[in-house]
Every structure is written in C-alpha cells, then in structure tokens.
C-alpha cells in the first residue's frame, strides 16, 4: 500500500493551530485504513526545551520526529536556525521514507518546506500536494521583513516551482485561490478546503450556563472578546481605541484570550490609558474551548488588509462553532467580510473606523434578538460548511484522487475547486 506522508514542523501532541489540523487529518486517515506517516520535529510550539520521542505510532499513524536546533521563537536568528536544521533533517528523512507512488502532503511550516518536498517528490517519483496555510514570501514582504525583501524574487520563484509541480495545491479560501492563480498556477491544480473546528468539541452555550463567566467575574457584562494569536498580521489599535471610547460604560468589558507578538503592546497601551474595562487571559486548553469561546457575547476578528488572500484567520471556525456573532476589523471586501455578509452572522468595519466599531458594539449590546439570530446563523453556517467531519471527507476524496493519479487538468465537481 502506498503511503501518505505529511511533513510539518509540529504535530501531536503539540497544540498549535497547524498541528491540531494536521493531527485531526492524519488520525482520521489512519482510522480509515490509510498508511500514514508524519515527518515532524521533536519540538513543542510554546516550549523549545521540550523534546518528544524520536519515533512512535499513535492511532495508527507512524510519527518520525527529526532532530532540529531548539532556540524557539524569541529571536529571529534562533528561529532561522530552527528552520534551517529542520529543512536538512526533514529532507533527508523524507528522501529515505518516500517511495514511487507515495503521496507527500507539505504544509507551510516552516516557510518553503514545499520546495524541499517538491525536490524529493521528483527524485523519488512521489506525488506532491501542498497544503497552503499562508503564502510565503508574500506575508513576510507585507510585514516588512527586510531579509525576505532582499531575497523576495528568488524565494518567490522557488515557492512557485513547488506549486507548479504539485498534483494539487490546497488553499483556504477564494481570495487565496485567486492569489495562487495570479502566480500562473492552473486552476485545475487548486482545491479550496477550508480549515475547520470540531462541532462536537465546540458547541453553543448560554452565558448563564457558562462557569467561566462566573470564574472571570463577567456574569452581568456584555463581553467583547478576542481569542487567539495576537500576532503581527492583526491590527489592535482600532479595538483599543474603541475600548477607550466605551470606558465609561460599565456594562461593556473587552476580553483578550491568548498571546502573541502584540499582546505586550496591547497590555502596555491599556495600562498607559488606565483602561479598567479590559481583561487579559492566557490560551485555554482544547477541552475548555466550548467555555472560552462561549464567554464573549461578540467575537472580534482582525487582519491587515494587505494580507487578504495570504492568510485566512482560522479563529472564524471556532467562533462559528460556538454560535457567536462576529465583528471583523479589516478589509470590507475580504474573505471574512464576505463570509459574515453571506451568512448574516456579523459585521465588518475598516481599520481606523473607531466610531463605526463603537456603533456596532452598542447596537449589538442593545439588541439581544439580533445578536442571538446572528449567533444561530453562524452555527448554521458552520454545520453546513465548516465542521471538521465535512473537511475530512473532502480531504479523503482529494487524497483518493491523488493516489489514483487523476488528471490535475480536469475540473472535478468537488465543491472546493477553484475557478
């Protein structure tokens, strides 16, 4: 039996977003009789000192963890060394693991691992599928990473080589599909499969039934929540300004759950302004997501407009599973904005539109019925389009096509095909 080989820097038991998605998919395929192998690192995303076992089999999936440097994410040079060593050790392991007819699925951590996978796939006669979580080097260029700016054309050419030679490139939305097509990749080689959440793990919960609201002393508050990574791809000044504008309304609390590069700035700005209507909490365990996603009455999503089509905020799926309405701060014609409009489950306001954000929050505060309706719409959209079980079926179909060597030039009826 031919193998399905995944390559990504993080995998179970790590709990980072890309790891959880990959773990869900790999274990599902293993449970359905596929011969699955994962090549990954021995690291944990938020603990560089941790070292996992070199090899083991979990739920029918063979896990091979290669050695890498372990400097972690605190310094750019350390992260670069972690990446570099993973490229070399993972490439070697992939070369000795892959055989003719195997399918290699390359995610995008570290950046350009698809190039390594493309070279090995060609040498070994394997099939390549790229699972594009974000588009590098475009993301780094948009965020003004100087080293990437200098090497941009070379890195782009290498990345595009890996897209061209792949049987399929799996992207996360229509805007990302158009970005890939704009690089000269044939639409027939592109499939849209959204990321997901588990509708069994995250379910709607009424505020009065949520013990976290009591534990965090938010029982009688209207909670505006941001949950997840507070990274450089997002914009928080508009939300902090809105919190300042609403500081005298004792009914409203702004809740930040998670961490990331910008959390320190947000906390410092809240202290500088003396805002008492902002609360911070750490990342919550996966088995507590129904409760943590259920705390806010409305969730905030934000993405820099220049990153539209390069990244799709995955928090959308968890929020929708929780049945909560959303306020998106970003491009009013972007991927999330389109979803909110299509599914009638939230609003979008542009970055810098503080008065617009304040107006939306006050309107939602004063209209329980509308807020509940949007939350129900969000859960309905989730069950129809974004539940884990739906995405896993799409992936099984795609990998079945790949193993059967279907022609990438033919447009199949798969609902995630690009056009």
FENJONOR-V910947 format. One record per run of one state. SS is the DSSP state (H for helix, E for strand, L for the rest). FROM is the first residue (numbers start at 1). TO is the last residue. If there is no record, write none. Layout:
((SS FROM TO) (SS FROM TO))
This chain:
((L 1 2) (E 3 7) (L 8 16) (H 17 31) (L 32 34) (E 35 41) (L 42 43) (E 44 44) (L 45 46) (E 47 47) (L 48 54) (E 55 58) (L 59 60) (E 61 66) (L 67 75) (H 76 97) (L 98 102) (E 103 106) (L 107 112) (H 113 124) (L 125 126) (E 127 131) (L 132 133) (E 134 134) (L 135 137) (H 138 142) (L 143 145) (H 146 165) (L 166 167) (E 168 171) (L 172 173) (H 174 182) (L 183 186) (H 187 189) (E 190 192) (L 193 196) (E 197 197) (L 198 206) (H 207 209) (L 210 210) (H 211 215) (L 216 221) (E 222 229) (L 230 236) (H 237 245) (L 246 251) (E 252 259) (L 260 262) (H 263 273) (L 274 277) (E 278 281) (L 282 285) (H 286 293) (L 294 297) (E 298 302) (L 303 304) (H 305 307) (E 308 308) (L 309 310) (E 311 311) (L 312 314) (H 315 321) (L 322 324) (E 325 329) (L 330 334) (H 335 343) (L 344 345) (E 346 349) (L 350 353) (H 354 365) (L 366 367) (H 368 386) (E 387 387) (H 388 403) (L 404 416) (E 417 417) (L 418 419))
